[in-house]
């Protein structure tokens, strides 16, 4: 009889024990993947430092901003025009994509019917999966000729801004929409109870409440824009110069690496690793800024 009474307890304990093992295994796998991802980033950073250090140690990092120009065969490695082009391209694309993204997010959250919202959301999500080379082909065949009609040669900083803005639009739009949907419904209900119009509710209450999420979306969009290679290779003209207008060709850091790495040797090759290290620092700074903005928003949330 005692054996029969004790029988249910091991059977009840076994599922709990198995669930505990599965939980530990799950977190062990997650920890392993997190460590592996961190190690990969550290290994990439270590490779960039190792390959670029011989050139950096010769005259210091400031030479990449103060040399006479970008003439690698003559030992001149001024990257400031390419850094400026990368930053201008990112800022311009962000200035074009952000207002459009906010209009999309606001419209689908507060104006559009459910069937239209679903269709637009699926369309934007699908556009995020389009390969960048397709955006580049569209830019060459549509945007560059349009810009050329205004001011030749067409392949220019402005063309790159427009195409990259279309490319990063899905990222900013969907994240901004998620930020708007995360605003507590009580805010809107309280505004409606006070007789505030829908437009004023969105402009004065919802958008300010979602500002941290929107800024995070912009930063992630900027991180993608500054690291873009294929589009800028195809539509920006690839001339190393400080642009005097939006209609002049430029070359970004990423495009320079892709163009010259196949034949670079010696210090020239090391200089391209320096450019890669600069890109890693810029993108890491943007990601860290995004994390800080998100953390600030979470701390300030009610």
Protein Blocks (a to p, Z undefined) as FASTA:
>chain_A
ZZmmmmmmmmmmmmmmmmmmmmmmmmmmmmmmmmmmmmmmmmmmmmmmmmmmmmmmmnoj
klmmmmmbdcfknopacfklmmmmmmmmmmmmmmmmmmmmmmmmmmmmmmmcfklmmmmm
mmmmmmmmpcfklmmmmmmmmmmmmmmmmocghiafklmmmmmmmmmmmmmmmmmmmmmm
mpcfklmmmmmmnopafklmmmmmmmmmmmmmmmmmmmmmmmmmmmpmklmmmmnoopac
ddfbfkbccddfklmmmmmmmmgghjlmmmmmmmmmmmmmmmmmmmmmmmmmmmmmmmmp
ZZ
